[in-house]
Amino acid sequence: MRGAEALVAPFAVIAKPSAEHRIFDMWSSMEYYDPDKAVDPQQWMALDEGERQYLVEQYHRKKRIKMPNSRMHAMFHVVVEDQIALGDDIPAQKTLARLMQEGLSRHDAVHAIGSVVASHMFNLIKHGSTSKDPNADYCRQLEELTAEGWLNSWHDESQDE
């Protein structure tokens, strides 16, 4: 899946990897995922979707990071990492670099981009596209995303509760 297809159709049915898949292809050198370290795009995209999901879930499990829905959380990591791996096809990679320059860890920058993906997909499902090109809306939202804005959105949400 390339470019625009990765934006409007980022969700695939994720099959749980079989025991053979957990061993991974012996030629693949990607044995673990760490969201605070850059992912090699070729190695990442060489894995199938289930393997990517599994690696992300394993990272969070090993770090004992609790969340309401670990599979959904991992799925958003995979979508964001897939988009970053596409390079200049979409602005995710540039947005990641900018957010890190603004002070976010790589992991938090992935979460910030994931929050835009989630919001964009929710709005597409609930309201439909607000323009002829929903990908243009998404790209604009990524370009407007700032570390400060994302951090403030967490602060604003916690005050609403």
DSSP file (Angstrom, degrees, kcal/mol; ACC not computed):
  #  RESIDUE AA STRUCTURE BP1 BP2  ACC     N-H-->O    O-->H-N    N-H-->O    O-->H-N    TCO  KAPPA ALPHA  PHI   PSI    X-CA   Y-CA   Z-CA
    1    1 A M              0   0    0      0, 0.0     2,-0.3     0, 0.0     0, 0.0   0.000 360.0 360.0 360.0 127.2    0.0    0.0    0.0
    2    2 A R    >>  -     0   0    0     87,-0.0     3,-1.6    84,-0.0     4,-0.6  -0.827 360.0 -38.1-121.6 157.2    1.5    3.3   -1.1
    3    3 A G  H >> S+     0   0    0     -2,-0.3     3,-1.3     1,-0.3     4,-0.6   0.088 125.5  16.0  41.1-119.5    0.9    7.0   -0.6
    4    4 A A  H >> S+     0   0    0      1,-0.3     4,-1.6     2,-0.2     3,-1.1   0.811 120.9  62.9 -59.5 -34.6   -2.8    8.0   -0.6
    5    5 A E  H <> S+     0   0    0     -3,-1.6     4,-1.4     1,-0.3    -1,-0.3   0.848  98.8  56.8 -60.4 -32.8   -4.0    4.4   -0.1
    6    6 A A  H << S+     0   0    0     -3,-1.3    -1,-0.3    -4,-0.6    -2,-0.2   0.716 105.9  52.5 -71.7 -20.0   -2.2    4.3    3.3
    7    7 A L  H << S+     0   0    0     -3,-1.1    -2,-0.2    -4,-0.6    -1,-0.2   0.949 116.6  30.3 -81.8 -51.6   -4.2    7.4    4.4
    8    8 A V  H  < S+     0   0    0     -4,-1.6    -2,-0.2     1,-0.2    -3,-0.1   0.629 128.8  37.9 -88.4 -12.1   -7.8    6.4    3.7
    9    9 A A     <  +     0   0    0     -4,-1.4    -1,-0.2    -5,-0.3    -2,-0.1  -0.366  67.6 136.6-131.4  56.7   -7.5    2.7    4.3
   10   10 A P        +     0   0    0      0, 0.0     2,-0.6     0, 0.0    -1,-0.1   0.610  52.2  84.1 -81.1  -8.7   -5.0    2.3    7.2
   11   11 A F        +     0   0    0     -3,-0.1     2,-0.3    68,-0.0    65,-0.0  -0.831  51.0 167.6-103.3 121.1   -7.0   -0.4    8.9
   12   12 A A        -     0   0    0     -2,-0.6     2,-0.4    37,-0.0    -3,-0.0  -0.881  48.7 -91.8-120.3 156.8   -6.6   -4.0    7.9
   13   13 A V        -     0   0    0     -2,-0.3     2,-0.7     1,-0.1    37,-0.1  -0.573  44.5-144.4 -67.5 123.2   -7.8   -7.0    9.7
   14   14 A I        -     0   0    0     -2,-0.4     2,-0.3    35,-0.1    -1,-0.1  -0.823   9.3-154.3 -98.4 113.5   -4.8   -8.0   11.9
   15   15 A A        -     0   0    0     -2,-0.7     3,-0.0     1,-0.1     0, 0.0  -0.637  27.5-107.9 -83.0 142.9   -4.4  -11.7   12.3
   16   16 A K        -     0   0    0     -2,-0.3    35,-0.1     1,-0.1    34,-0.1  -0.560  44.1-108.6 -68.6 128.8   -2.6  -12.9   15.3
   17   17 A P        -     0   0    0      0, 0.0    -1,-0.1     0, 0.0     2,-0.0  -0.306  31.3-126.0 -62.6 140.7    0.8  -14.1   14.2
   18   18 A S     >  -     0   0    0      1,-0.1     4,-1.8    -3,-0.0     3,-0.2  -0.244  32.3 -95.2 -75.2 171.8    1.3  -17.9   14.3
   19   19 A A  H  > S+     0   0    0      1,-0.2     4,-1.0     2,-0.2     5,-0.1   0.877 127.8  54.2 -57.4 -38.0    4.2  -19.5   16.2
   20   20 A E  H  > S+     0   0    0      1,-0.2     4,-0.8     2,-0.2     3,-0.4   0.892 107.2  50.4 -64.8 -37.4    6.1  -19.6   12.9
   21   21 A H  H  4 S+     0   0    0      1,-0.2     3,-0.3     2,-0.2    -1,-0.2   0.820 101.3  62.4 -70.2 -29.2    5.6  -15.8   12.4
   22   22 A R  H  < S+     0   0    0     -4,-1.8    -1,-0.2     1,-0.3    -2,-0.2   0.816 101.8  51.2 -66.8 -27.7    6.8  -15.1   15.9
   23   23 A I  H  < S-     0   0    0     -4,-1.0    -1,-0.3    -3,-0.4    -2,-0.2   0.800 106.5-154.7 -72.8 -27.9   10.2  -16.5   15.0
   24   24 A F     <  -     0   0    0     -4,-0.8     2,-0.1    -3,-0.3    -2,-0.1   0.283  34.4 -47.5  67.3 162.1   10.0  -14.2   12.0
   25   25 A D    >   -     0   0    0      1,-0.2     3,-1.9    -4,-0.1    -4,-0.0  -0.404  51.6-133.1 -60.5 129.3   11.8  -14.7    8.7
   26   26 A M  T 3  S+     0   0    0      1,-0.3    -1,-0.2    -2,-0.1    -2,-0.0   0.675 106.1  56.6 -65.7 -13.6   15.4  -15.6    9.5
   27   27 A W  T 3  S+     0   0    0      2,-0.0     2,-0.5     0, 0.0    -1,-0.3   0.593  87.3  92.1 -90.0 -11.6   16.5  -13.0    6.9
   28   28 A S    <   -     0   0    0     -3,-1.9    15,-0.0     1,-0.1     0, 0.0  -0.700  58.1-165.4 -83.4 129.3   14.6  -10.2    8.6
   29   29 A S        +     0   0    0     -2,-0.5     2,-1.1     1,-0.1     3,-0.2   0.380  60.9 101.8 -95.6   5.4   16.9   -8.4   11.1
   30   30 A M        +     0   0    0      1,-0.2     3,-0.1    13,-0.1    -2,-0.1  -0.764  34.1 152.3 -92.5 100.1   14.0   -6.6   12.8
   31   31 A E        +     0   0    0     -2,-1.1     2,-0.3     1,-0.2    -1,-0.2   0.594  63.4  19.0-103.3 -15.5   13.5   -8.6   16.0
   32   32 A Y        -     0   0    0     -3,-0.2     2,-0.4     2,-0.0    -1,-0.2  -0.965  65.0-132.5-150.1 164.9   12.0   -5.9   18.2
   33   33 A Y        +     0   0    0     22,-0.5     6,-0.0    -2,-0.3     3,-0.0  -0.976  17.3 177.6-122.4 134.8   10.3   -2.5   18.0
   34   34 A D    >   -     0   0    0     -2,-0.4     3,-2.3     3,-0.2    22,-0.1  -0.926  17.8-156.4-135.3 110.5   11.3    0.5   20.1
   35   35 A P  T 3  S+     0   0    0      0, 0.0    75,-0.2     0, 0.0     4,-0.1   0.635  92.9  62.1 -65.5 -11.8    9.2    3.6   19.3
   36   36 A D  T 3  S+     0   0    0     70,-0.2     2,-0.4    71,-0.1    70,-0.2   0.445  98.9  66.6 -90.5   0.5   12.0    5.8   20.7
   37   37 A K  S <  S-     0   0    0     -3,-2.3    -3,-0.2    69,-0.1     0, 0.0  -0.947  95.5-101.5-120.3 142.7   14.4    4.5   18.0
   38   38 A A        -     0   0    0     -2,-0.4     2,-0.4     1,-0.1    -2,-0.1  -0.315  35.4-133.6 -60.4 140.8   14.1    5.1   14.3
   39   39 A V        -     0   0    0     -4,-0.1    -1,-0.1    42,-0.1     3,-0.1  -0.827  16.8-118.7 -98.7 134.0   12.7    2.2   12.4
   40   40 A D     >  -     0   0    0     -2,-0.4     4,-2.8     1,-0.2     5,-0.2  -0.619  22.8-145.7 -70.0 118.5   14.4    1.1    9.2
   41   41 A P  H  > S+     0   0    0      0, 0.0     4,-2.6     0, 0.0     5,-0.2   0.864  94.8  49.2 -58.5 -39.5   11.7    1.5    6.5
   42   42 A Q  H  > S+     0   0    0      2,-0.2     4,-1.3     1,-0.2     5,-0.1   0.924 114.3  44.6 -67.4 -43.1   12.7   -1.5    4.4
   43   43 A Q  H  > S+     0   0    0      2,-0.2     4,-0.8     1,-0.2    -1,-0.2   0.921 115.0  49.3 -65.4 -42.9   12.9   -3.8    7.4
   44   44 A W  H >< S+     0   0    0     -4,-2.8     3,-1.0     1,-0.2    -2,-0.2   0.944 113.7  43.8 -61.5 -50.1    9.6   -2.5    8.7
   45   45 A M  H 3< S+     0   0    0     -4,-2.6    -1,-0.2     1,-0.2    -2,-0.2   0.686 103.7  66.2 -73.9 -17.0    7.7   -2.8    5.5
   46   46 A A  H 3< S+     0   0    0     -4,-1.3    -1,-0.2    -5,-0.2    -2,-0.2   0.746  89.3  81.5 -73.3 -22.7    9.2   -6.3    4.8
   47   47 A L  S << S-     0   0    0     -3,-1.0     2,-0.1    -4,-0.8    -3,-0.0  -0.510  89.3-115.4 -76.8 149.7    7.3   -7.5    7.8
   48   48 A D    >>  -     0   0    0     -2,-0.2     4,-2.2     1,-0.1     3,-0.5  -0.445  33.1-100.5 -80.3 166.3    3.6   -8.4    7.3
   49   49 A E  H 3> S+     0   0    0      1,-0.3     4,-2.5     2,-0.2     5,-0.2   0.856 122.0  53.1 -55.3 -41.2    1.0   -6.4    9.2
   50   50 A G  H 3> S+     0   0    0      1,-0.2     4,-2.4     2,-0.2    -1,-0.3   0.872 108.3  50.3 -64.6 -37.5    0.5   -9.0   11.9
   51   51 A E  H <> S+     0   0    0     -3,-0.5     4,-2.5     2,-0.2    -2,-0.2   0.906 110.6  49.0 -67.6 -41.3    4.3   -9.1   12.6
   52   52 A R  H  X S+     0   0    0     -4,-2.2     4,-2.1     2,-0.2    -2,-0.2   0.941 112.5  48.4 -61.9 -46.5    4.4   -5.3   12.9
   53   53 A Q  H  X S+     0   0    0     -4,-2.5     4,-2.6     1,-0.2    -2,-0.2   0.923 111.1  51.1 -58.8 -45.5    1.4   -5.4   15.3
   54   54 A Y  H  X S+     0   0    0     -4,-2.4     4,-2.8     1,-0.2    -1,-0.2   0.918 108.4  50.8 -60.2 -46.1    3.0   -8.2   17.3
   55   55 A L  H  X S+     0   0    0     -4,-2.5     4,-2.1     1,-0.2   -22,-0.5   0.903 112.0  47.2 -60.4 -41.7    6.3   -6.3   17.7
   56   56 A V  H  X S+     0   0    0     -4,-2.1     4,-2.0     2,-0.2    -1,-0.2   0.925 112.6  48.8 -66.7 -44.1    4.5   -3.1   18.9
   57   57 A E  H  X S+     0   0    0     -4,-2.6     4,-2.4     1,-0.2    -2,-0.2   0.913 110.5  52.0 -61.3 -41.9    2.3   -5.1   21.4
   58   58 A Q  H  X S+     0   0    0     -4,-2.8     4,-3.0     2,-0.2     5,-0.2   0.903 106.5  53.6 -61.5 -42.2    5.4   -6.9   22.7
   59   59 A Y  H  X S+     0   0    0     -4,-2.1     4,-2.0     1,-0.2    -1,-0.2   0.956 112.9  42.5 -56.9 -51.2    7.2   -3.6   23.3
   60   60 A H  H  <>S+     0   0    0     -4,-2.0     5,-2.6     1,-0.2     4,-0.3   0.861 114.5  51.2 -67.0 -35.5    4.4   -2.2   25.4
   61   61 A R  H ><5S+     0   0    0     -4,-2.4     3,-1.2     3,-0.2    -1,-0.2   0.934 110.7  48.0 -65.9 -45.9    3.9   -5.5   27.2
   62   62 A K  H 3<5S+     0   0    0     -4,-3.0    -2,-0.2     1,-0.3    -1,-0.2   0.850 112.8  48.2 -64.6 -33.7    7.6   -5.7   28.1
   63   63 A K  T 3<5S-     0   0    0     -4,-2.0    -1,-0.3    -5,-0.2    -2,-0.2   0.483 110.0-127.2 -83.0  -2.6    7.6   -2.1   29.3
   64   64 A R  T < 5 +     0   0    0     -3,-1.2     2,-0.7    -4,-0.3    -3,-0.2   0.862  46.6 167.8  56.6  39.6    4.4   -2.9   31.3
   65   65 A I      < -     0   0    0     -5,-2.6     2,-0.3    -6,-0.1    -1,-0.2  -0.766  23.1-149.6 -85.7 115.1    2.6    0.0   29.7
   66   66 A K        +     0   0    0     -2,-0.7     3,-0.1    -3,-0.1    -5,-0.0  -0.636  25.3 160.3 -88.6 142.2   -1.0   -0.4   30.6
   67   67 A M        -     0   0    0     -2,-0.3     3,-0.4     1,-0.1    -2,-0.0  -0.978  48.7-111.5-154.7 158.3   -3.8    0.9   28.3
   68   68 A P  S    S+     0   0    0      0, 0.0     2,-0.3     0, 0.0    -1,-0.1   0.865 109.9  17.1 -63.0 -36.7   -7.5    0.3   27.8
   69   69 A N     >  -     0   0    0      1,-0.1     4,-2.4    -3,-0.1     5,-0.2  -0.783  63.9-179.2-141.4  92.5   -7.0   -1.5   24.4
   70   70 A S  H  > S+     0   0    0     -3,-0.4     4,-2.5    -2,-0.3     5,-0.2   0.831  83.9  53.6 -65.6 -32.7   -3.5   -2.6   23.6
   71   71 A R  H  > S+     0   0    0      2,-0.2     4,-2.3     1,-0.2    -1,-0.2   0.924 111.0  45.2 -68.5 -42.7   -4.4   -4.0   20.2
   72   72 A M  H  > S+     0   0    0      2,-0.2     4,-2.0     1,-0.2    -2,-0.2   0.919 113.3  51.0 -65.1 -42.8   -6.0   -0.7   19.1
   73   73 A H  H  X S+     0   0    0     -4,-2.4     4,-1.8     1,-0.2    -2,-0.2   0.935 111.9  46.8 -59.0 -47.1   -3.0    1.2   20.5
   74   74 A A  H  X S+     0   0    0     -4,-2.5     4,-2.5     1,-0.2    -1,-0.2   0.876 107.5  57.7 -63.5 -37.4   -0.6   -1.0   18.6
   75   75 A M  H  X S+     0   0    0     -4,-2.3     4,-2.5     1,-0.2    -1,-0.2   0.900 105.9  49.1 -61.5 -40.7   -2.6   -0.7   15.4
   76   76 A F  H  X S+     0   0    0     -4,-2.0     4,-2.5     2,-0.2    -1,-0.2   0.892 109.1  52.7 -67.5 -37.3   -2.2    3.1   15.5
   77   77 A H  H  X S+     0   0    0     -4,-1.8     4,-3.1     2,-0.2     5,-0.2   0.942 110.4  48.6 -58.0 -45.9    1.5    2.7   16.1
   78   78 A V  H  X S+     0   0    0     -4,-2.5     4,-2.8     1,-0.2    -2,-0.2   0.921 110.4  50.0 -62.6 -44.9    1.7    0.5   13.0
   79   79 A V  H  X S+     0   0    0     -4,-2.5     4,-2.2     2,-0.2    -1,-0.2   0.936 114.4  44.8 -59.1 -46.7   -0.3    2.9   10.9
   80   80 A V  H  X S+     0   0    0     -4,-2.5     4,-2.6     2,-0.2    -2,-0.2   0.933 113.9  48.3 -65.3 -46.2    1.9    5.8   11.9
   81   81 A E  H  X S+     0   0    0     -4,-3.1     4,-2.4     1,-0.2    -1,-0.2   0.887 110.4  53.1 -62.7 -37.5    5.1    3.8   11.4
   82   82 A D  H  X S+     0   0    0     -4,-2.8     4,-0.9    -5,-0.2    -1,-0.2   0.930 111.0  46.3 -60.2 -44.8    3.8    2.7    8.0
   83   83 A Q  H  < S+     0   0    0     -4,-2.2     3,-0.5     1,-0.2    10,-0.4   0.884 111.4  51.0 -67.6 -38.1    3.2    6.3    7.0
   84   84 A I  H >< S+     0   0    0     -4,-2.6     3,-1.8     1,-0.2    -1,-0.2   0.909 106.1  56.4 -62.8 -41.2    6.7    7.3    8.2
   85   85 A A  H 3< S+     0   0    0     -4,-2.4    -1,-0.2     1,-0.3    -2,-0.2   0.736  92.8  70.2 -64.0 -22.4    8.2    4.5    6.2
   86   86 A L  T >< S-     0   0    0     -4,-0.9     3,-1.3    -3,-0.5    -1,-0.3   0.611  89.1-162.2 -71.2 -10.2    6.6    6.0    3.1
   87   87 A G  G X   -     0   0    0     -3,-1.8     3,-0.9     1,-0.2     6,-0.6  -0.454  63.4  -0.7  69.9-129.8    9.0    8.9    3.3
   88   88 A D  G 3  S+     0   0    0      1,-0.2    -1,-0.2    -2,-0.2    -2,-0.1   0.443 107.3  93.0 -79.8   0.4    8.1   12.0    1.3
   89   89 A D  G <  S+     0   0    0     -3,-1.3    -1,-0.2    -6,-0.1    -2,-0.1   0.866 104.4   8.4 -60.9 -35.1    4.9   10.4   -0.1
   90   90 A I  S X  S-     0   0    0     -3,-0.9     3,-0.7    -7,-0.3     4,-0.3  -0.930  86.0-107.1-139.9 162.6    3.0   12.0    2.9
   91   91 A P  T 3> S+     0   0    0      0, 0.0     4,-2.6     0, 0.0     5,-0.2   0.292  87.5 102.6 -81.0  13.9    4.1   14.4    5.6
   92   92 A A  H 3> S+     0   0    0      1,-0.2     4,-2.6     2,-0.2    -8,-0.2   0.921  82.4  48.0 -62.1 -43.5    4.2   11.9    8.5
   93   93 A Q  H <> S+     0   0    0     -3,-0.7     4,-2.2    -6,-0.6    -1,-0.2   0.922 114.7  45.3 -63.8 -44.3    8.0   11.6    8.4
   94   94 A K  H  > S+     0   0    0     -4,-0.3     4,-2.4    -7,-0.2    -1,-0.2   0.887 112.7  51.9 -65.9 -38.1    8.5   15.4    8.3
   95   95 A T  H  X S+     0   0    0     -4,-2.6     4,-2.8     2,-0.2     5,-0.2   0.914 108.1  51.6 -64.5 -42.8    5.9   15.8   11.0
   96   96 A L  H  X S+     0   0    0     -4,-2.6     4,-2.1     2,-0.2    -2,-0.2   0.944 111.6  46.6 -57.7 -49.5    7.7   13.3   13.2
   97   97 A A  H  X S+     0   0    0     -4,-2.2     4,-2.1     1,-0.2    -2,-0.2   0.907 113.7  48.5 -61.1 -42.9   11.1   15.1   12.8
   98   98 A R  H  X S+     0   0    0     -4,-2.4     4,-1.7     2,-0.2    -1,-0.2   0.922 110.2  50.5 -64.9 -44.3    9.5   18.5   13.5
   99   99 A L  H  <>S+     0   0    0     -4,-2.8     5,-2.2     1,-0.2    -1,-0.2   0.872 110.8  49.9 -62.8 -36.7    7.7   17.3   16.6
  100  100 A M  H ><5S+     0   0    0     -4,-2.1     3,-1.4    -5,-0.2    -1,-0.2   0.886 108.5  52.1 -68.9 -38.1   10.9   15.8   17.9
  101  101 A Q  H 3<5S+     0   0    0     -4,-2.1    -2,-0.2     1,-0.3    -1,-0.2   0.819 105.1  57.6 -64.5 -29.0   12.7   19.2   17.2
  102  102 A E  T 3<5S-     0   0    0     -4,-1.7    -1,-0.3    -5,-0.2    -2,-0.2   0.460 132.4 -91.4 -81.6  -1.2    9.9   20.8   19.3
  103  103 A G  T < 5S+     0   0    0     -3,-1.4    -3,-0.2     1,-0.3     2,-0.2   0.387  81.4 130.6 113.9  -3.9   10.8   18.6   22.2
  104  104 A L      < -     0   0    0     -5,-2.2    -1,-0.3     1,-0.1    -2,-0.1  -0.545  58.3-117.1 -79.4 147.5    8.7   15.4   22.0
  105  105 A S     >  -     0   0    0     -2,-0.2     4,-2.4     1,-0.1     5,-0.2  -0.351  33.5-106.8 -67.2 163.8   10.3   12.0   22.3
  106  106 A R  H  > S+     0   0    0    -70,-0.2     4,-2.3     1,-0.2   -70,-0.2   0.921 122.2  53.1 -60.4 -41.9   10.0    9.9   19.2
  107  107 A H  H  > S+     0   0    0      1,-0.2     4,-2.0     2,-0.2    -1,-0.2   0.923 110.5  45.9 -60.3 -45.7    7.4    7.7   21.0
  108  108 A D  H  > S+     0   0    0      1,-0.2     4,-2.7     2,-0.2    -1,-0.2   0.876 110.0  54.6 -65.9 -35.8    5.3   10.8   22.0
  109  109 A A  H  X S+     0   0    0     -4,-2.4     4,-2.4     2,-0.2    -2,-0.2   0.891 106.7  51.3 -64.3 -38.0    5.6   12.1   18.4
  110  110 A V  H  X S+     0   0    0     -4,-2.3     4,-2.6     2,-0.2    -2,-0.2   0.916 111.2  48.8 -62.0 -42.4    4.2    8.8   17.1
  111  111 A H  H  X S+     0   0    0     -4,-2.0     4,-2.1     2,-0.2    -2,-0.2   0.904 109.4  51.9 -63.3 -41.5    1.3    9.2   19.6
  112  112 A A  H  X S+     0   0    0     -4,-2.7     4,-1.3     2,-0.2    -2,-0.2   0.933 112.9  44.0 -62.3 -45.4    0.7   12.8   18.5
  113  113 A I  H  X S+     0   0    0     -4,-2.4     4,-2.3     1,-0.2     3,-0.3   0.906 111.5  55.2 -64.8 -41.0    0.6   11.7   14.8
  114  114 A G  H  X S+     0   0    0     -4,-2.6     4,-2.8     1,-0.2    -1,-0.2   0.837 102.2  56.8 -60.1 -33.4   -1.6    8.7   15.8
  115  115 A S  H  X S+     0   0    0     -4,-2.1     4,-2.2     2,-0.2    -1,-0.2   0.858 107.4  48.3 -67.4 -33.4   -4.0   11.2   17.5
  116  116 A V  H  X S+     0   0    0     -4,-1.3     4,-2.8    -3,-0.3    -2,-0.2   0.908 111.4  50.0 -70.3 -42.1   -4.4   13.0   14.2
  117  117 A V  H  X S+     0   0    0     -4,-2.3     4,-2.9     2,-0.2     5,-0.2   0.951 112.9  47.1 -58.3 -49.5   -5.0    9.6   12.4
  118  118 A A  H  X S+     0   0    0     -4,-2.8     4,-2.6     1,-0.2    -2,-0.2   0.923 114.8  45.3 -60.7 -46.4   -7.6    8.6   14.9
  119  119 A S  H  X S+     0   0    0     -4,-2.2     4,-2.5     2,-0.2    -1,-0.2   0.915 113.9  49.4 -63.7 -43.6   -9.4   12.0   14.8
  120  120 A H  H  X S+     0   0    0     -4,-2.8     4,-2.3     2,-0.2    -2,-0.2   0.929 113.3  45.6 -62.8 -46.3   -9.3   12.0   11.0
  121  121 A M  H  X S+     0   0    0     -4,-2.9     4,-2.5    -5,-0.2     5,-0.2   0.914 112.1  51.9 -65.0 -42.2  -10.6    8.5   10.6
  122  122 A F  H  X S+     0   0    0     -4,-2.6     4,-2.9    -5,-0.2     5,-0.3   0.939 111.9  46.3 -58.3 -47.6  -13.4    9.1   13.2
  123  123 A N  H  X>S+     0   0    0     -4,-2.5     4,-2.7     1,-0.2     5,-0.8   0.867 111.3  51.7 -66.5 -36.3  -14.5   12.3   11.4
  124  124 A L  H  X5S+     0   0    0     -4,-2.3     4,-1.0     3,-0.2    -1,-0.2   0.917 115.0  42.6 -63.9 -42.4  -14.4   10.5    8.0
  125  125 A I  H  <5S+     0   0    0     -4,-2.5    -2,-0.2    -5,-0.2    -1,-0.2   0.921 122.8  37.4 -69.6 -44.2  -16.6    7.7    9.4
  126  126 A K  H  <5S+     0   0    0     -4,-2.9    -2,-0.2    -5,-0.2    -3,-0.2   0.903 137.2  11.7 -77.0 -42.4  -19.0    9.9   11.3
  127  127 A H  H  <5S-     0   0    0     -4,-2.7    -3,-0.2    -5,-0.3    -2,-0.2   0.551  95.4-128.7-116.4 -11.8  -19.3   12.9    8.9
  128  128 A G     << -     0   0    0     -4,-1.0    -1,-0.2    -5,-0.8     2,-0.2  -0.219  54.8 -32.8  79.9 178.3  -17.8   11.9    5.6
  129  129 A S        -     0   0    0      1,-0.1    -5,-0.0    -5,-0.1     3,-0.0  -0.454  43.0-155.4 -73.4 140.5  -15.2   13.9    3.8
  130  130 A T  S    S+     0   0    0     -2,-0.2     2,-0.3     3,-0.1    -1,-0.1   0.446  80.1  28.7 -92.2  -1.7  -15.4   17.7    4.2
  131  131 A S  S    S-     0   0    0      1,-0.0    -2,-0.1     0, 0.0     6,-0.0  -0.891  91.9 -97.7-145.4 176.2  -13.5   18.2    0.9
  132  132 A K  S    S+     0   0    0     -2,-0.3    -3,-0.1     1,-0.2    -1,-0.0   0.782 116.6  43.5 -68.2 -26.0  -13.0   16.4   -2.4
  133  133 A D    >>  -     0   0    0      1,-0.1     4,-1.3     2,-0.0     3,-0.7  -0.858  61.4-176.3-125.6  96.5   -9.7   15.0   -1.2
  134  134 A P  H 3> S+     0   0    0      0, 0.0     4,-2.0     0, 0.0    -1,-0.1   0.788  86.8  61.6 -63.0 -24.9   -9.8   13.7    2.4
  135  135 A N  H 3> S+     0   0    0      2,-0.2     4,-2.8     1,-0.2     5,-0.2   0.870  99.2  54.5 -67.7 -35.1   -6.0   13.0    2.2
  136  136 A A  H <> S+     0   0    0     -3,-0.7     4,-2.3     2,-0.2    -1,-0.2   0.899 107.4  50.8 -63.6 -40.0   -5.4   16.7    1.7
  137  137 A D  H  X S+     0   0    0     -4,-1.3     4,-2.3     2,-0.2    -2,-0.2   0.934 111.8  47.4 -60.8 -46.0   -7.3   17.4    4.9
  138  138 A Y  H  X S+     0   0    0     -4,-2.0     4,-2.2     2,-0.2    -2,-0.2   0.920 111.5  49.6 -63.0 -45.2   -5.2   14.8    6.7
  139  139 A C  H  X S+     0   0    0     -4,-2.8     4,-2.3     1,-0.2    -1,-0.2   0.898 110.7  50.8 -61.8 -40.4   -1.9   16.2    5.3
  140  140 A R  H  X S+     0   0    0     -4,-2.3     4,-1.8     2,-0.2    -1,-0.2   0.913 108.5  52.0 -62.2 -42.9   -3.0   19.7    6.4
  141  141 A Q  H  X S+     0   0    0     -4,-2.3     4,-1.0     1,-0.2    -2,-0.2   0.886 109.7  49.3 -62.7 -38.8   -3.8   18.5    9.9
  142  142 A L  H >< S+     0   0    0     -4,-2.2     3,-0.6     1,-0.2    -1,-0.2   0.918 110.1  50.5 -65.0 -42.3   -0.3   16.9   10.1
  143  143 A E  H 3< S+     0   0    0     -4,-2.3    -1,-0.2     1,-0.2    -2,-0.2   0.806 112.5  47.4 -66.4 -28.3    1.3   20.1    9.0
  144  144 A E  H 3< S+     0   0    0     -4,-1.8    -1,-0.2    -5,-0.2    -2,-0.2   0.623  87.4 109.8 -86.2 -14.5   -0.6   22.1   11.6
  145  145 A L    <<  -     0   0    0     -4,-1.0     2,-0.3    -3,-0.6     3,-0.1  -0.410  46.3-178.0 -66.3 131.5    0.2   19.7   14.4
  146  146 A T     >  -     0   0    0     -2,-0.1     4,-2.4     1,-0.1     5,-0.2  -0.921  37.5-122.6-126.7 156.4    2.6   21.1   17.0
  147  147 A A  H  > S+     0   0    0     -2,-0.3     4,-2.9     2,-0.2     5,-0.2   0.931 115.3  49.7 -60.2 -45.8    4.1   19.5   20.1
  148  148 A E  H  > S+     0   0    0      1,-0.2     4,-2.7     2,-0.2    -1,-0.2   0.920 110.9  48.8 -61.3 -44.9    2.6   22.3   22.2
  149  149 A G  H  > S+     0   0    0      2,-0.2     4,-1.7     1,-0.2    -1,-0.2   0.907 113.3  46.8 -61.9 -42.5   -0.8   21.9   20.7
  150  150 A W  H  X S+     0   0    0     -4,-2.4     4,-1.3     2,-0.2    -2,-0.2   0.931 113.7  47.7 -65.9 -45.1   -0.8   18.1   21.3
  151  151 A L  H  X S+     0   0    0     -4,-2.9     4,-1.7     1,-0.2     3,-0.3   0.902 111.6  51.0 -62.6 -40.4    0.5   18.5   24.8
  152  152 A N  H  X S+     0   0    0     -4,-2.7     4,-3.1    -5,-0.2    -1,-0.2   0.831 101.9  61.0 -66.1 -31.2   -2.2   21.1   25.5
  153  153 A S  H  X S+     0   0    0     -4,-1.7     4,-2.0     1,-0.2    -1,-0.2   0.865 104.6  49.2 -64.6 -33.7   -4.9   18.8   24.1
  154  154 A W  H  X S+     0   0    0     -4,-1.3     4,-2.1    -3,-0.3    -1,-0.2   0.910 112.1  48.1 -67.7 -42.0   -4.0   16.3   26.9
  155  155 A H  H  X S+     0   0    0     -4,-1.7     4,-1.4     1,-0.2    -2,-0.2   0.918 111.8  49.6 -63.6 -44.1   -4.2   19.1   29.5
  156  156 A D  H  X S+     0   0    0     -4,-3.1     4,-1.1     1,-0.2    -1,-0.2   0.892 110.9  49.8 -62.4 -41.2   -7.6   20.2   28.1
  157  157 A E  H  X S+     0   0    0     -4,-2.0     4,-0.8     1,-0.2     3,-0.3   0.887 107.8  52.9 -65.7 -39.7   -9.0   16.7   28.2
  158  158 A S  H  < S+     0   0    0     -4,-2.1     3,-0.3     1,-0.2    -1,-0.2   0.813 107.5  51.9 -68.8 -28.8   -7.9   16.1   31.8
  159  159 A Q  H  < S+     0   0    0     -4,-1.4    -1,-0.2     1,-0.2    -2,-0.2   0.756 102.9  59.7 -76.9 -23.7   -9.7   19.3   32.9
  160  160 A D  H  <        0   0    0     -4,-1.1    -1,-0.2    -3,-0.3    -2,-0.2   0.738 360.0 360.0 -72.9 -22.0  -12.9   18.1   31.2
  161  161 A E     <        0   0    0     -4,-0.8    -1,-0.2    -3,-0.3    -2,-0.2   0.466 360.0 360.0 -85.1 360.0  -13.0   15.0   33.3
